Structure formats: structure tokens, C-alpha cells
Amino acid sequence: MPETNYTHSYRSVYNLTAYMVFVTKYRKKVLSDEWLKFLQLCFISILKAKDCELVEFNGECDHGDHVHLIVSYKPNMNVSDLVANLKSTSSKQMWQNYADDWIKIALNQLNSYCNSSHR
């Protein structure tokens, strides 16, 4: 008999997973390998605090624009609240740790926009 990954609680047996894709603003290709590793650690800590688990994490290095997550959660968890919490908390942590990099990227994009609009 194949092994199942069901979780047993007092009155229920479940295996709930959600597949999520988070995309950078305007699909800008800014995610480096270092940032992907940092995001993975962020998601793990956020989910652990919510009594959830990060089953799988994947993203494109070399300036990718999105990450894929498979999250295991409990039946009493509201998925929309979980997604909102993951997005807001990971964004705040990225700003706290990589603010200088974000500012450089924003200024570079602003300069390229201004240069292209004057032609």
C-alpha cells in the first residue's frame, strides 16, 4: 500500500496543499540567486509561525521575475489571509535587508524610462 502524507488531528484527516506563484511588480526581472535563497528562508519562517509548511519552492535565478511555492496548510486556515501575509511580510523583509539594491534598480529603471521618452 502506498504511503500517504495525511495529517491526523482530533476530528479530521487531511492533506491540503496550495500552489502559489508570486510575481515581481511589473514583472521586472530582478530576482537573483541570493534573493531567491533569502525569500525561501522568509517563506519558511512565515509559514512555520502560521503552523504551515513549505513543501516546495522554486524560482528562476539570473534575474527571474517570479517564484513558485507549494504550501501545506490546515483546514482552519484561510488561504487568502495566508497569501496576503506571505506577500506583505516577505516584501517588508526584502526591503529591510536589500533596500539599497531596490533603490538602485528603481533608479536604473527610472533613468532608462526618462532616456527613452526623450527620443
C-alpha positions in Angstrom: 0.0 0.0 0.0 1.5 3.4 -0.9 2.4 5.8 1.9 0.2 8.8 2.2 1.1 12.2 3.7 -2.2 12.7 5.5 -2.2 14.7 8.7 -4.3 13.4 11.5 -6.0 15.7 14.1 -8.6 15.1 16.7 -11.6 15.0 14.3 -10.1 15.1 10.8 -7.7 13.6 8.4 -6.4 16.0 5.7 -3.7 16.8 3.2 -4.3 20.3 1.9 -1.8 22.0 -0.4 -1.9 25.2 -2.3 0.2 26.1 -5.4 1.1 29.7 -5.5 3.1 31.9 -7.9 4.3 35.3 -6.7 5.4 37.7 -9.4 7.5 40.8 -9.1 5.9 44.2 -9.6 5.6 44.9 -13.4 7.2 41.5 -13.9 10.6 43.2 -13.6 13.4 40.6 -13.8 15.2 41.4 -10.6 15.4 38.2 -8.6 19.0 37.0 -8.1 20.1 33.7 -6.6 20.9 35.4 -3.3 17.4 37.0 -3.2 15.7 33.6 -4.0 17.5 31.9 -1.1 16.5 34.8 1.2 12.9 34.6 0.0 12.8 30.8 0.6 14.0 31.3 4.2 11.4 34.1 4.7 8.6 31.9 3.5 9.7 29.0 5.7 9.8 31.2 8.8 6.4 32.9 8.0 4.7 29.5 7.3 6.2 28.0 10.4 4.7 30.8 12.5 1.3 30.0 11.0 1.7 26.3 11.6 2.0 25.6 7.9 4.8 24.1 5.8 6.7 25.0 2.6 6.6 21.8 0.6 8.4 23.1 -2.4 10.0 26.3 -3.5 11.3 27.2 -7.0 12.3 30.3 -8.8 14.4 31.4 -11.8 17.8 32.8 -10.9 19.7 35.2 -13.1 17.1 37.9 -12.8 13.9 35.9 -12.7 10.5 37.6 -12.2 8.5 35.0 -10.2 8.7 32.2 -7.6 6.6 29.1 -7.2 5.5 27.7 -3.9 3.6 24.6 -2.8 2.3 25.2 0.7 0.7 22.7 3.1 -1.9 24.2 5.4 -4.5 23.2 7.9 -8.3 23.2 7.2 -8.9 26.1 9.6 -6.5 28.4 7.7 -8.0 31.0 5.3 -5.8 30.7 2.2 -6.4 34.3 1.1 -5.2 35.6 4.5 -2.2 33.3 4.2 -1.3 34.6 0.8 -1.7 38.2 2.0 0.6 37.5 4.9 3.2 35.9 2.8 3.3 38.8 0.3 3.3 41.6 2.9 5.8 40.0 5.3 8.3 38.9 2.6 8.1 42.3 0.9 8.9 44.1 4.2 11.8 41.7 5.0 13.2 42.2 1.4 13.0 46.0 1.9 14.7 45.8 5.3 17.6 43.6 4.0 18.0 44.8 0.4 16.8 48.4 0.4 20.0 49.7 -1.3 19.6 47.2 -4.1 15.9 48.0 -4.6 16.7 51.7 -4.8 19.4 51.1 -7.4 17.1 49.0 -9.5 14.3 51.7 -9.3 16.7 54.5 -10.2 18.1 52.5 -13.1 14.6 51.8 -14.4 13.6 55.5 -14.0 16.7 56.6 -15.9 16.1 54.2 -18.8 12.4 55.4 -18.9 13.5 59.0 -19.0 16.1 58.4 -21.7 13.7 56.5 -23.9 10.9 59.1 -23.6 13.1 62.0 -24.8 13.9 60.4 -28.2 
